[in-house]
């Protein structure tokens, strides 16, 4: 039997992984970053069990190519997501840690 705690953690992890793998490579510029952040938040918030999401992209890492844009890289993500299954709430995040985009469960209650 899978517990609500296990399911909440799984749902948070799978959604962070999907964000990472769906959006890496997206054309982006400092001027469009806010709309990309909002689009990711709106898309992910539609998914089951998501009760809160915040996406921030590190604009300092956005170095324009000769065509005036950058590509979204995993190192740019700073994401926090909350999933709720039954009475269990899981908060997880994706952020740069020691030059690597790490995903982790922050809290389960």
N, CA, C and O atoms as CSV, one atom per row, in Angstrom:
chain,resi,resn,atom,element,x,y,z
A,1,UNK,N,N,0.841,-1.175,0.000
A,1,UNK,CA,C,0.000,0.000,0.000
A,1,UNK,C,C,0.890,1.244,0.000
A,1,UNK,O,O,1.777,1.375,0.843
A,2,UNK,N,N,0.657,2.131,-0.922
A,2,UNK,CA,C,1.384,3.387,-1.003
A,2,UNK,C,C,0.711,4.393,-0.073
A,2,UNK,O,O,-0.508,4.558,-0.105
A,3,UNK,N,N,1.505,5.055,0.745
A,3,UNK,CA,C,0.947,6.035,1.685
A,3,UNK,C,C,0.797,7.397,1.001
A,3,UNK,O,O,1.405,7.652,-0.038
A,4,UNK,N,N,-0.015,8.259,1.596
A,4,UNK,CA,C,-0.155,9.629,1.089
A,4,UNK,C,C,1.187,10.346,1.123
A,4,UNK,O,O,1.488,11.143,0.234
A,5,UNK,N,N,1.983,10.073,2.126
A,5,UNK,CA,C,3.313,10.679,2.254
A,5,UNK,C,C,4.192,10.292,1.065
A,5,UNK,O,O,4.837,11.151,0.463
A,6,UNK,N,N,4.220,9.023,0.731
A,6,UNK,CA,C,5.020,8.563,-0.407
A,6,UNK,C,C,4.499,9.150,-1.718
A,6,UNK,O,O,5.281,9.560,-2.575
A,7,UNK,N,N,3.192,9.187,-1.866
A,7,UNK,CA,C,2.595,9.707,-3.091
A,7,UNK,C,C,2.851,11.205,-3.242
A,7,UNK,O,O,3.124,11.670,-4.349
A,8,UNK,N,N,2.767,11.967,-2.152
A,8,UNK,CA,C,3.020,13.410,-2.202
A,8,UNK,C,C,4.469,13.688,-2.608
A,8,UNK,O,O,4.731,14.584,-3.411
A,9,UNK,N,N,5.403,12.923,-2.053
A,9,UNK,CA,C,6.819,13.091,-2.404
A,9,UNK,C,C,7.059,12.691,-3.859
A,9,UNK,O,O,7.778,13.382,-4.582
A,10,UNK,N,N,6.464,11.588,-4.288
A,10,UNK,CA,C,6.593,11.158,-5.679
A,10,UNK,C,C,6.051,12.219,-6.627
A,10,UNK,O,O,6.705,12.568,-7.610
A,11,UNK,N,N,4.869,12.728,-6.340
A,11,UNK,CA,C,4.241,13.731,-7.208
A,11,UNK,C,C,5.102,14.989,-7.311
A,11,UNK,O,O,5.243,15.553,-8.396
A,12,UNK,N,N,5.669,15.426,-6.210
A,12,UNK,CA,C,6.548,16.598,-6.241
A,12,UNK,C,C,7.781,16.316,-7.090
A,12,UNK,O,O,8.165,17.138,-7.922
A,13,UNK,N,N,8.398,15.166,-6.886
A,13,UNK,CA,C,9.611,14.810,-7.624
A,13,UNK,C,C,9.378,14.658,-9.109
A,13,UNK,O,O,10.174,15.131,-9.920
A,14,UNK,N,N,8.293,14.002,-9.469
A,14,UNK,CA,C,8.021,13.770,-10.888
A,14,UNK,C,C,7.728,15.090,-11.597
A,14,UNK,O,O,8.081,15.262,-12.763
A,15,UNK,N,N,7.093,16.005,-10.905
A,15,UNK,CA,C,6.781,17.303,-11.514
A,15,UNK,C,C,8.049,18.148,-11.678
A,15,UNK,O,O,8.205,18.826,-12.693
A,16,UNK,N,N,8.951,18.118,-10.701
A,16,UNK,CA,C,10.214,18.842,-10.844
A,16,UNK,C,C,11.032,18.269,-12.000
A,16,UNK,O,O,11.624,19.017,-12.779
A,17,UNK,N,N,11.063,16.948,-12.109
A,17,UNK,CA,C,11.780,16.313,-13.223
A,17,UNK,C,C,11.179,16.682,-14.568
A,17,UNK,O,O,11.903,16.906,-15.538
A,18,UNK,N,N,9.865,16.744,-14.627
A,18,UNK,CA,C,9.198,17.121,-15.868
A,18,UNK,C,C,9.516,18.564,-16.233
A,18,UNK,O,O,9.775,18.861,-17.399
A,19,UNK,N,N,9.501,19.464,-15.255
A,19,UNK,CA,C,9.851,20.866,-15.517
A,19,UNK,C,C,11.249,20.939,-16.119
A,19,UNK,O,O,11.469,21.587,-17.142
A,20,UNK,N,N,12.176,20.271,-15.473
A,20,UNK,CA,C,13.567,20.304,-15.934
A,20,UNK,C,C,13.672,19.811,-17.371
A,20,UNK,O,O,14.253,20.487,-18.220
A,21,UNK,N,N,13.122,18.655,-17.644
A,21,UNK,CA,C,13.318,18.037,-18.955
A,21,UNK,C,C,12.433,18.619,-20.054
A,21,UNK,O,O,12.780,18.522,-21.231
A,22,UNK,N,N,11.311,19.213,-19.701
A,22,UNK,CA,C,10.453,19.841,-20.697
A,22,UNK,C,C,10.985,21.184,-21.167
A,22,UNK,O,O,10.856,21.519,-22.344
A,23,UNK,N,N,11.580,21.958,-20.272
A,23,UNK,CA,C,11.866,23.345,-20.584
A,23,UNK,C,C,13.331,23.660,-20.859
A,23,UNK,O,O,13.628,24.731,-21.389
A,24,UNK,N,N,14.254,22.770,-20.520
A,24,UNK,CA,C,15.658,23.002,-20.854
A,24,UNK,C,C,15.765,23.101,-22.374
A,24,UNK,O,O,15.259,22.247,-23.102
A,25,UNK,N,N,16.423,24.141,-22.832
A,25,UNK,CA,C,16.582,24.378,-24.267
A,25,UNK,C,C,15.616,25.397,-24.838
A,25,UNK,O,O,15.750,25.807,-25.991
A,26,UNK,N,N,14.636,25.809,-24.034
A,26,UNK,CA,C,13.675,26.806,-24.478
A,26,UNK,C,C,14.399,28.123,-24.772
A,26,UNK,O,O,15.195,28.579,-23.951
A,27,UNK,N,N,14.141,28.738,-25.921
A,27,UNK,CA,C,14.731,30.048,-26.176
A,27,UNK,C,C,14.239,31.055,-25.133
A,27,UNK,O,O,13.047,31.107,-24.828
A,28,UNK,N,N,15.154,31.848,-24.592
A,28,UNK,CA,C,14.801,32.773,-23.513
A,28,UNK,C,C,15.728,33.984,-23.548
A,28,UNK,O,O,16.871,33.898,-23.996
A,29,UNK,N,N,15.221,35.089,-23.076
A,29,UNK,CA,C,16.007,36.312,-22.898
A,29,UNK,C,C,15.560,36.953,-21.593
A,29,UNK,O,O,14.503,36.622,-21.056
A,30,UNK,N,N,16.359,37.858,-21.098
A,30,UNK,CA,C,15.985,38.531,-19.850
A,30,UNK,C,C,14.604,39.179,-19.981
A,30,UNK,O,O,13.825,39.199,-19.027
A,31,UNK,N,N,14.311,39.705,-21.170
A,31,UNK,CA,C,13.040,40.383,-21.399
A,31,UNK,C,C,11.842,39.424,-21.415
A,31,UNK,O,O,10.710,39.852,-21.192
A,32,UNK,N,N,12.078,38.144,-21.674
A,32,UNK,CA,C,10.974,37.180,-21.741
A,32,UNK,C,C,10.921,36.243,-20.543
A,32,UNK,O,O,10.001,35.433,-20.431
A,33,UNK,N,N,11.900,36.345,-19.646
A,33,UNK,CA,C,12.003,35.408,-18.519
A,33,UNK,C,C,10.753,35.393,-17.653
A,33,UNK,O,O,10.302,34.322,-17.246
A,34,UNK,N,N,10.189,36.546,-17.364
A,34,UNK,CA,C,8.999,36.596,-16.496
A,34,UNK,C,C,7.828,35.861,-17.130
A,34,UNK,O,O,7.079,35.179,-16.430
A,35,UNK,N,N,7.657,35.985,-18.430
A,35,UNK,CA,C,6.538,35.289,-19.075
A,35,UNK,C,C,6.782,33.783,-19.128
A,35,UNK,O,O,5.832,33.003,-19.047
A,36,UNK,N,N,8.032,33.365,-19.263
A,36,UNK,CA,C,8.346,31.927,-19.229
A,36,UNK,C,C,8.116,31.378,-17.822
A,36,UNK,O,O,7.560,30.291,-17.666
A,37,UNK,N,N,8.537,32.120,-16.800
A,37,UNK,CA,C,8.279,31.702,-15.417
A,37,UNK,C,C,6.778,31.514,-15.198
A,37,UNK,O,O,6.346,30.499,-14.653
A,38,UNK,N,N,5.996,32.491,-15.623
A,38,UNK,CA,C,4.539,32.425,-15.441
A,38,UNK,C,C,3.935,31.265,-16.218
A,38,UNK,O,O,3.033,30.590,-15.721
A,39,UNK,N,N,4.417,31.028,-17.427
A,39,UNK,CA,C,3.885,29.928,-18.239
A,39,UNK,C,C,4.158,28.575,-17.587
A,39,UNK,O,O,3.290,27.702,-17.575
A,40,UNK,N,N,5.357,28.402,-17.050
A,40,UNK,CA,C,5.688,27.146,-16.367
A,40,UNK,C,C,4.802,26.977,-15.135
A,40,UNK,O,O,4.251,25.900,-14.905
A,41,UNK,N,N,4.668,28.039,-14.348
A,41,UNK,CA,C,3.820,27.971,-13.147
A,41,UNK,C,C,2.384,27.616,-13.511
A,41,UNK,O,O,1.774,26.757,-12.873
A,42,UNK,N,N,1.848,28.264,-14.520
A,42,UNK,CA,C,0.453,28.019,-14.905
A,42,UNK,C,C,0.260,26.607,-15.439
A,42,UNK,O,O,-0.732,25.952,-15.120
A,43,UNK,N,N,1.201,26.136,-16.248
A,43,UNK,CA,C,1.082,24.785,-16.803
A,43,UNK,C,C,1.159,23.721,-15.718
A,43,UNK,O,O,0.339,22.803,-15.688
A,44,UNK,N,N,2.139,23.838,-14.827
A,44,UNK,CA,C,2.335,22.825,-13.786
A,44,UNK,C,C,1.210,22.875,-12.755
A,44,UNK,O,O,0.827,21.841,-12.209
A,45,UNK,N,N,0.681,24.059,-12.486
A,45,UNK,CA,C,-0.391,24.163,-11.487
A,45,UNK,C,C,-1.669,23.457,-11.927
A,45,UNK,O,O,-2.544,23.202,-11.099
A,46,UNK,N,N,-1.793,23.140,-13.202
A,46,UNK,CA,C,-2.953,22.393,-13.689
A,46,UNK,C,C,-2.901,20.912,-13.315
A,46,UNK,O,O,-3.931,20.238,-13.319
A,47,UNK,N,N,-1.728,20.407,-12.997
A,47,UNK,CA,C,-1.536,18.984,-12.758
A,47,UNK,C,C,-2.082,18.561,-11.389
A,47,UNK,O,O,-2.150,19.361,-10.457
A,48,UNK,N,N,-2.466,17.293,-11.295
A,48,UNK,CA,C,-3.014,16.791,-10.031
A,48,UNK,C,C,-2.044,16.976,-8.863
A,48,UNK,O,O,-0.830,16.826,-9.004
A,49,UNK,N,N,-2.616,17.306,-7.716
A,49,UNK,CA,C,-1.937,17.396,-6.422
A,49,UNK,C,C,-1.084,18.648,-6.230
A,49,UNK,O,O,-0.602,18.882,-5.121
A,50,UNK,N,N,-0.881,19.451,-7.255
A,50,UNK,CA,C,-0.084,20.668,-7.106
A,50,UNK,C,C,-0.950,21.734,-6.444
A,50,UNK,O,O,-2.009,22.095,-6.957
A,51,UNK,N,N,-0.490,22.232,-5.302
A,51,UNK,CA,C,-1.239,23.281,-4.603
A,51,UNK,C,C,-0.518,24.624,-4.629
A,51,UNK,O,O,-1.118,25.663,-4.353
A,52,UNK,N,N,0.781,24.599,-4.964
A,52,UNK,CA,C,1.531,25.848,-5.044
A,52,UNK,C,C,2.797,25.598,-5.860
A,52,UNK,O,O,3.412,24.536,-5.766
A,53,UNK,N,N,3.173,26.589,-6.656
A,53,UNK,CA,C,4.442,26.505,-7.383
A,53,UNK,C,C,4.982,27.914,-7.603
A,53,UNK,O,O,4.238,28.855,-7.883
A,54,UNK,N,N,6.297,28.025,-7.467
A,54,UNK,CA,C,6.986,29.279,-7.731
A,54,UNK,C,C,8.201,28.965,-8.591
A,54,UNK,O,O,9.025,28.124,-8.231
A,55,UNK,N,N,8.309,29.646,-9.731
A,55,UNK,CA,C,9.428,29.437,-10.642
A,55,UNK,C,C,10.176,30.752,-10.801
A,55,UNK,O,O,9.581,31.784,-11.110
A,56,UNK,N,N,11.487,30.705,-10.587
A,56,UNK,CA,C,12.354,31.846,-10.845
A,56,UNK,C,C,13.515,31.349,-11.699
A,56,UNK,O,O,14.048,30.262,-11.473
A,57,UNK,N,N,13.893,32.153,-12.674
A,57,UNK,CA,C,14.994,31.809,-13.570
A,57,UNK,C,C,16.122,32.817,-13.363
A,57,UNK,O,O,15.884,34.025,-13.334
A,58,UNK,N,N,17.326,32.328,-13.222
A,58,UNK,CA,C,18.483,33.182,-12.959
A,58,UNK,C,C,18.858,33.939,-14.235
A,58,UNK,O,O,19.446,33.376,-15.158
A,59,UNK,N,N,18.510,35.202,-14.267
A,59,UNK,CA,C,18.766,36.030,-15.434
A,59,UNK,C,C,20.252,36.305,-15.643
A,59,UNK,O,O,20.670,36.604,-16.761
A,60,UNK,N,N,21.053,36.208,-14.585
A,60,UNK,CA,C,22.492,36.437,-14.722
A,60,UNK,C,C,23.151,35.381,-15.605
A,60,UNK,O,O,24.215,35.626,-16.174
A,61,UNK,N,N,22.537,34.226,-15.722
A,61,UNK,CA,C,23.091,33.149,-16.552
A,61,UNK,C,C,22.593,33.208,-17.990
A,61,UNK,O,O,22.983,32.383,-18.816
A,62,UNK,N,N,21.748,34.163,-18.290
A,62,UNK,CA,C,21.199,34.302,-19.641
A,62,UNK,C,C,22.132,35.172,-20.477
A,62,UNK,O,O,22.059,36.400,-20.438
A,63,UNK,N,N,22.993,34.527,-21.218
A,63,UNK,CA,C,23.948,35.216,-22.080
A,63,UNK,C,C,23.460,35.079,-23.516
A,63,UNK,O,O,23.367,33.975,-24.053
A,64,UNK,N,N,23.153,36.208,-24.122
A,64,UNK,CA,C,22.578,36.193,-25.472
A,64,UNK,C,C,23.567,35.692,-26.510
A,64,UNK,O,O,24.756,36.010,-26.473
A,65,UNK,N,N,23.040,34.896,-27.439
A,65,UNK,CA,C,23.832,34.477,-28.599
A,65,UNK,C,C,23.758,35.580,-29.664
A,65,UNK,O,O,23.214,36.652,-29.397
A,66,UNK,N,N,24.278,35.343,-30.820
A,66,UNK,CA,C,24.311,36.386,-31.849
A,66,UNK,C,C,22.931,36.765,-32.363
A,66,UNK,O,O,22.779,37.770,-33.057
A,67,UNK,N,N,21.916,35.957,-32.022
A,67,UNK,CA,C,20.551,36.252,-32.437
A,67,UNK,C,C,19.736,36.939,-31.336
A,67,UNK,O,O,18.551,37.221,-31.518
A,68,UNK,N,N,20.379,37.206,-30.193
A,68,UNK,CA,C,19.750,37.983,-29.142
A,68,UNK,C,C,18.996,37.199,-28.087
A,68,UNK,O,O,18.215,37.779,-27.332
A,69,UNK,N,N,19.210,35.902,-28.017
A,69,UNK,CA,C,18.557,35.121,-26.971
A,69,UNK,C,C,19.506,34.063,-26.430
A,69,UNK,O,O,20.568,33.806,-26.997
A,70,UNK,N,N,19.105,33.467,-25.339
A,70,UNK,CA,C,19.853,32.395,-24.698
A,70,UNK,C,C,18.982,31.148,-24.736
A,70,UNK,O,O,17.847,31.203,-25.210
A,71,UNK,N,N,19.491,30.039,-24.249
A,71,UNK,CA,C,18.688,28.827,-24.085
A,71,UNK,C,C,18.575,28.525,-22.610
A,71,UNK,O,O,19.561,28.574,-21.874
A,72,UNK,N,N,17.368,28.212,-22.184
A,72,UNK,CA,C,17.131,27.885,-20.781
A,72,UNK,C,C,17.962,26.659,-20.405
A,72,UNK,O,O,17.894,25.622,-21.065
A,73,UNK,N,N,18.738,26.794,-19.344
A,73,UNK,CA,C,19.598,25.712,-18.855
A,73,UNK,C,C,19.141,25.299,-17.466
A,73,UNK,O,O,18.566,26.098,-16.727
A,74,UNK,N,N,19.398,24.059,-17.119
A,74,UNK,CA,C,19.009,23.542,-15.814
A,74,UNK,C,C,19.549,24.363,-14.664
A,74,UNK,O,O,18.907,24.466,-13.618
A,75,UNK,N,N,20.725,24.949,-14.843
A,75,UNK,CA,C,21.345,25.749,-13.788
A,75,UNK,C,C,20.578,27.040,-13.510
A,75,UNK,O,O,20.790,27.671,-12.475
A,76,UNK,N,N,19.692,27.440,-14.418
A,76,UNK,CA,C,18.937,28.684,-14.252
A,76,UNK,C,C,17.720,28.518,-13.343
A,76,UNK,O,O,17.176,29.509,-12.857
A,77,UNK,N,N,17.292,27.294,-13.110
A,77,UNK,CA,C,16.057,27.048,-12.362
A,77,UNK,C,C,16.193,27.289,-10.862
A,77,UNK,O,O,17.180,26.901,-10.237
A,78,UNK,N,N,15.191,27.930,-10.313
A,78,UNK,CA,C,14.971,28.004,-8.871
A,78,UNK,C,C,13.463,27.807,-8.716
A,78,UNK,O,O,12.683,28.745,-8.881
A,79,UNK,N,N,13.072,26.590,-8.400
A,79,UNK,CA,C,11.654,26.212,-8.374
A,79,UNK,C,C,11.313,25.644,-7.012
A,79,UNK,O,O,12.073,24.860,-6.445
A,80,UNK,N,N,10.168,26.044,-6.492
A,80,UNK,CA,C,9.633,25.419,-5.287
A,80,UNK,C,C,8.210,24.996,-5.585
A,80,UNK,O,O,7.416,25.773,-6.116
A,81,UNK,N,N,7.895,23.760,-5.240
A,81,UNK,CA,C,6.569,23.205,-5.517
A,81,UNK,C,C,6.005,22.584,-4.252
A,81,UNK,O,O,6.742,22.022,-3.440
A,82,UNK,N,N,4.701,22.688,-4.091
A,82,UNK,CA,C,4.006,22.047,-2.983
A,82,UNK,C,C,2.943,21.136,-3.567
A,82,UNK,O,O,2.140,21.552,-4.403
A,83,UNK,N,N,2.947,19.887,-3.116
A,83,UNK,CA,C,1.909,18.934,-3.498
A,83,UNK,C,C,1.162,18.515,-2.242
A,83,UNK,O,O,1.732,18.451,-1.152
A,84,UNK,N,N,-0.123,18.231,-2.415
A,84,UNK,CA,C,-0.947,17.788,-1.295
A,84,UNK,C,C,-1.705,16.543,-1.716
A,84,UNK,O,O,-2.419,16.537,-2.718
A,85,UNK,N,N,-1.534,15.492,-0.930
A,85,UNK,CA,C,-2.253,14.235,-1.141
A,85,UNK,C,C,-2.923,13.888,0.176
A,85,UNK,O,O,-2.251,13.654,1.180
A,86,UNK,N,N,-4.248,13.855,0.170
A,86,UNK,CA,C,-4.973,13.649,1.424
A,86,UNK,C,C,-4.637,14.792,2.368
A,86,UNK,O,O,-4.815,15.963,2.033
A,87,UNK,N,N,-4.151,14.443,3.545
A,87,UNK,CA,C,-3.750,15.452,4.533
A,87,UNK,C,C,-2.249,15.738,4.492
A,87,UNK,O,O,-1.759,16.562,5.264
A,88,UNK,N,N,-1.518,15.070,3.607
A,88,UNK,CA,C,-0.064,15.205,3.556
A,88,UNK,C,C,0.352,16.291,2.577
A,88,UNK,O,O,-0.112,16.335,1.437
A,89,UNK,N,N,1.231,17.162,3.041
A,89,UNK,CA,C,1.750,18.261,2.230
A,89,UNK,C,C,3.253,18.053,2.062
A,89,UNK,O,O,3.976,17.856,3.039
A,90,UNK,N,N,3.717,18.100,0.808
A,90,UNK,CA,C,5.141,17.954,0.503
A,90,UNK,C,C,5.625,19.214,-0.195
A,90,UNK,O,O,5.025,19.680,-1.164
A,91,UNK,N,N,6.717,19.751,0.315
A,91,UNK,CA,C,7.365,20.901,-0.319
A,91,UNK,C,C,8.715,20.428,-0.839
A,91,UNK,O,O,9.515,19.858,-0.097
A,92,UNK,N,N,8.959,20.672,-2.122
A,92,UNK,CA,C,10.204,20.244,-2.755
A,92,UNK,C,C,10.745,21.386,-3.605
A,92,UNK,O,O,10.036,22.347,-3.902
A,93,UNK,N,N,12.010,21.264,-3.991
A,93,UNK,CA,C,12.583,22.331,-4.801
A,93,UNK,C,C,13.626,21.803,-5.774
A,93,UNK,O,O,14.158,20.702,-5.641
A,94,UNK,N,N,13.883,22.645,-6.749
A,94,UNK,CA,C,14.928,22.446,-7.749
A,94,UNK,C,C,15.722,23.739,-7.762
A,94,UNK,O,O,15.172,24.809,-8.024
A,95,UNK,N,N,17.012,23.644,-7.480
A,95,UNK,CA,C,17.848,24.843,-7.471
A,95,UNK,C,C,19.302,24.448,-7.638
A,95,UNK,O,O,19.683,23.293,-7.449
A,96,UNK,N,N,20.095,25.432,-7.994
A,96,UNK,CA,C,21.519,25.209,-8.193
A,96,UNK,C,C,22.203,24.997,-6.849
A,96,UNK,O,O,22.060,25.801,-5.927
A,97,UNK,N,N,22.946,23.903,-6.757
A,97,UNK,CA,C,23.692,23.582,-5.542
A,97,UNK,C,C,25.045,23.018,-5.956
A,97,UNK,O,O,25.115,21.980,-6.616
A,98,UNK,N,N,26.106,23.693,-5.574
A,98,UNK,CA,C,27.461,23.280,-5.963
A,98,UNK,C,C,27.567,23.104,-7.481
A,98,UNK,O,O,28.112,22.114,-7.970
A,99,UNK,N,N,27.037,24.084,-8.210
A,99,UNK,CA,C,27.098,24.130,-9.669
A,99,UNK,C,C,26.336,22.987,-10.355
A,99,UNK,O,O,26.644,22.620,-11.489
A,100,UNK,N,N,25.342,22.434,-9.656
A,100,UNK,CA,C,24.523,21.354,-10.222
A,100,UNK,C,C,23.052,21.595,-9.855
A,100,UNK,O,O,22.756,21.922,-8.706
A,101,UNK,N,N,22.134,21.439,-10.806
A,101,UNK,CA,C,20.709,21.622,-10.491
A,101,UNK,C,C,20.177,20.434,-9.682
A,101,UNK,O,O,19.937,19.359,-10.231
A,102,UNK,N,N,19.997,20.636,-8.384
A,102,UNK,CA,C,19.566,19.566,-7.488
A,102,UNK,C,C,18.075,19.644,-7.205
A,102,UNK,O,O,17.512,20.732,-7.081
A,103,UNK,N,N,17.447,18.492,-7.107
A,103,UNK,CA,C,16.056,18.385,-6.690
A,103,UNK,C,C,16.052,17.717,-5.321
A,103,UNK,O,O,16.781,16.755,-5.078
A,104,UNK,N,N,15.211,18.252,-4.429
A,104,UNK,CA,C,15.162,17.676,-3.090
A,104,UNK,C,C,13.806,17.920,-2.437
A,104,UNK,O,O,13.130,18.913,-2.707
A,105,UNK,N,N,13.434,16.991,-1.578
A,105,UNK,CA,C,12.274,17.180,-0.726
A,105,UNK,C,C,12.730,18.047,0.445
A,105,UNK,O,O,13.699,17.719,1.130
A,106,UNK,N,N,12.027,19.149,0.668
A,106,UNK,CA,C,12.403,20.081,1.729
A,106,UNK,C,C,11.660,19.746,3.028
A,106,UNK,O,O,12.229,19.802,4.118
A,107,UNK,N,N,10.372,19.397,2.884
A,107,UNK,CA,C,9.556,19.173,4.072
A,107,UNK,C,C,8.326,18.355,3.693
A,107,UNK,O,O,7.735,18.549,2.630
A,108,UNK,N,N,7.954,17.439,4.582
A,108,UNK,CA,C,6.700,16.698,4.449
A,108,UNK,C,C,5.983,16.775,5.782
A,108,UNK,O,O,6.562,16.478,6.827
A,109,UNK,N,N,4.729,17.173,5.744
A,109,UNK,CA,C,3.962,17.256,6.999
A,109,UNK,C,C,2.549,16.721,6.790
A,109,UNK,O,O,1.750,16.706,7.726
